[in-house]
Amino acid sequence: HVAAQKEDDFTFQKSPRRADGSSGNAVPGLALAQTVYNNGWYVKAPSVASTAVGGDPDNALLCACKTLLRRVLTFMLTPGDLEAIADAAIYTVSITGPPTKPGGMERPKKSEDEHLLPGPVARVYLLRLIEELVVDGVNEIVSAGNDKKAAHDTEGPSEPSIQPHAGGGASTNQSYLATSMMNRKKKSGVDGEDFALHPKHQQAQAFLQAFGGVLTPVWFACLLEGCHEEASASAVLRLMILMLQSSPMFAAAFEDAGGFAPLVLSIPKFSTCPSITMSMLSQLLHAPILHLPCFGTLDAAQLCEVFDAESDATELIMKENTHGGLSTPSDPSCGIFALLAECLGRNIQLAPHDNELGHKARQTNAAVLQLLSHRHRFSSAFQEFCRTPDFLEPLAQALCLVHDEKIQRMQLTQNPSDRFEPQGIQVSGEHAKLKRRGSLADVPTDETPTERFVGRPEEETGSSGIGMVQLLHLVVSHAVLSGPLAAPLVSALFRSFPIHASPEQVEAFHLVLIEHCRSVVEDALQRGDPIALANSLGVSSVLLDRLMAGFFYL
């Protein structure tokens, strides 16, 4: 309640003034605000960029409220207290800042640094308070078990004390939250073998289950829908990923509620935010969210180094019912990669713009695609995931979006008489001539199918199309050269285009697949490996089967 009241005394960057520039009481509420300002209750609005990467909003009163609540509730948290905090976080969505002019507050320009309004400031503090209560509460339960164990075994080395967690930042010494999923996965993956859990495992999971009963998937979706800036949205998503990685009960409820599909309208709004991208990559690559640092900008080399160190423990967060392969019973639109692909797709639309937002979109997509290609080379778990529909269908949808953006740019730069027209019925005089669409006579000979689909590398710098096609090539190449599932994979790829794709998009996508299948088969023939040759024969049989079934006659 104090946090909610504090927003009335929170000014935005400067003292309130009238429209003519002089201070006065002509506007309702300005007298109180001026008195607050004169008595020292003036707070400079924090930066969205610095807060989104874990920085403190630097509001002394709200920070003191959070600290007091944390120290009290860590040892005596009740469901009623947790519900009150969750309700207060929802209430902050309705808080707006006081206008600096009678007409309302002006939105800062994109070139300027955006600042947080009162509602998001209070929301960030409340969300970080919940995150700290989750981590510190589990640590208190686990440390109590460690103390009893140390009392019986005084000769053994004592474990280092766990430091209090700072909400929004990395904390690498949270041993239980990083290993609970691994123990559960190992126990479910090996029949008849008993793996010892932590003595306080059941108590810790009961504690997390209590949080999951209040912080429901609907609660997270409502908060994300109400967030209009990166700082509080990244805090909500980070807390949600922490609950997914820590509590099996919450993960099951999250899947029953539709997984990540309900977030497709809220998260892509912040597709260029590094913190939100890191949270999605944490879930995708099975890296503990508490172990990942916060970056102000995404760099491919940094991402590869961080996830090489953290995401090799891929069994930490993998679902119990995940079997891998093309027969995985799941809806691709509910997976984390579908949400990430939506963000990449929005960045594809922003990339052509010659401004700061376009630059961040190109930088984000380039870093993410390089990281995914890098992890595919070294992570067997990610290689297995790339053979599932959860990966193939969102990737194909993003590729078709790249092709659509390329066609639109071509139409804008060409003369009206030279613009692309769909092949089909052409009218000449009084008679209509039926021409076969996709005739090889109309295909340019100086361009490969990939160049026609996403453009040339030197022309489409930063468009993300080349990186996606390279990732697709890695998936096909690994399936042919290393795995036994090349034929089902290629067959699934030919059917993975989005349902709303146009015939031209499907045709161009199929040509790209055929081009890369040919390249991979040629490489396999040169290697002469028996497995690669067998897979090449399987890929050829798939192409022949599709041809005989009339698959390419659209």
PEPERA-V522833 format. One record per run of one state. SS is the DSSP state (H for helix, E for strand, C for the rest). FROM is the first residue (numbers start at 1). TO is the last residue. If there is no record, write none. Layout:
# PEPERA-V522833
SS	FROM	TO
SS	FROM	TO
This chain:
# PEPERA-V522833
C	1	1
H	2	9
C	10	29
H	30	38
C	39	46
E	47	47
H	48	52
C	53	59
H	60	76
C	77	78
H	79	94
C	95	114
E	115	115
C	116	117
H	118	152
C	153	174
H	175	189
C	190	200
H	201	214
C	215	216
H	217	226
C	227	229
H	230	246
C	247	247
H	248	256
C	257	260
H	261	265
C	266	266
H	267	270
C	271	273
H	274	284
C	285	288
H	289	291
C	292	299
H	300	310
C	311	313
H	314	316
C	317	331
H	332	334
C	335	335
H	336	351
C	352	355
H	356	378
C	379	379
H	380	385
C	386	388
H	389	413
C	414	415
H	416	418
C	419	424
E	425	428
C	429	430
E	431	434
C	435	439
H	440	442
C	443	448
H	449	454
C	455	464
H	465	481
C	482	485
H	486	494
C	495	502
H	503	527
C	528	529
H	530	548
C	549	554
